[in-house]
Amino acid sequence: MYTLEDFRVMPFEKKCDVITFSGNYLSQRTLSDCKVFLYFTDGFFIEVFYSPRYQKVLMINAFEKTLGLEPYLDRISLADLGV
């Protein structure tokens, strides 16, 4: 179990492991040329910004405030997450 702060200071490869093995996929959206995948784990949300053009993850953003979910609200239900 990790806190948001623990996750934020992890090396990139470790963040990828946490997302792959512990993250619960919720939704995705498109932002410019990126696909943004939304995950939930250990009480916080994680966005993975992926570039299909370059075939790589450009950025990982983690947050816990539901305000960050605004771009996804028309696509997801939080009922099963207990938040």
C-alpha positions as CSV (number, residue, x, y, z in Angstrom):
1,M,0.0,0.0,0.0
2,Y,1.3,3.4,-1.0
3,T,0.4,6.9,-0.2
4,L,0.1,9.6,-2.9
5,E,3.3,11.2,-1.7
6,D,5.1,7.8,-1.8
7,F,3.9,7.3,-5.4
8,R,4.9,10.8,-6.5
9,V,8.6,10.3,-5.4
10,M,9.0,6.8,-7.0
11,P,11.2,6.3,-10.0
12,F,9.3,6.1,-13.3
13,E,9.7,2.3,-13.6
14,K,8.3,1.7,-10.1
15,K,5.3,3.9,-10.9
16,C,4.7,1.8,-14.0
17,D,4.8,-1.4,-11.9
18,V,2.3,0.0,-9.4
19,I,-0.1,1.0,-12.2
20,T,0.3,-2.4,-13.9
21,F,-0.1,-4.6,-10.9
22,S,-2.2,-2.5,-8.5
23,G,-4.0,0.0,-10.6
24,N,-7.7,-0.3,-11.5
25,Y,-8.4,1.0,-15.0
26,L,-11.3,3.5,-15.0
27,S,-11.4,5.3,-18.2
28,Q,-9.5,7.1,-21.0
29,R,-9.7,10.4,-22.9
30,T,-7.9,12.1,-25.7
31,L,-5.9,15.3,-25.1
32,S,-4.3,16.7,-28.2
33,D,-2.2,13.8,-29.7
34,C,-2.1,11.9,-26.4
35,K,-4.3,9.2,-24.9
36,V,-4.8,9.7,-21.2
37,F,-5.6,6.6,-19.2
38,L,-7.1,6.9,-15.7
39,Y,-6.5,4.4,-12.9
40,F,-7.3,4.2,-9.2
41,T,-5.2,2.6,-6.5
42,D,-4.6,3.0,-2.8
43,G,-7.0,5.9,-2.4
44,F,-5.7,8.1,-5.3
45,F,-6.0,8.5,-9.0
46,I,-3.3,8.2,-11.7
47,E,-3.3,9.5,-15.2
48,V,-1.0,8.0,-17.7
49,F,-0.3,10.2,-20.7
50,Y,0.6,8.0,-23.7
51,S,1.7,9.2,-27.1
52,P,0.6,6.8,-29.9
53,R,2.9,8.7,-32.3
54,Y,6.0,8.1,-30.3
55,Q,4.7,4.8,-28.7
56,K,5.7,5.8,-25.2
57,V,4.4,7.2,-21.9
58,L,5.2,10.9,-21.7
59,M,4.0,11.6,-18.2
60,I,2.3,10.1,-15.1
61,N,0.2,12.4,-13.0
62,A,-1.2,11.3,-9.6
63,F,-3.9,13.1,-7.6
64,E,-6.5,12.5,-4.9
65,K,-8.9,15.4,-5.2
66,T,-12.0,14.5,-7.2
67,L,-11.7,17.9,-9.0
68,G,-9.1,16.2,-11.2
69,L,-11.8,13.8,-12.5
70,E,-13.7,16.6,-14.2
71,P,-12.6,15.6,-17.7
72,Y,-13.8,12.1,-17.1
73,L,-17.2,12.7,-15.4
74,D,-19.3,11.9,-18.4
75,R,-17.5,8.5,-18.7
76,I,-17.0,7.0,-15.2
77,S,-18.9,6.0,-12.1
78,L,-17.2,6.2,-8.7
79,A,-19.9,4.2,-6.9
80,D,-17.7,1.1,-6.5
81,L,-14.6,2.9,-5.3
82,G,-15.7,4.0,-1.9
83,V,-14.5,7.6,-2.4
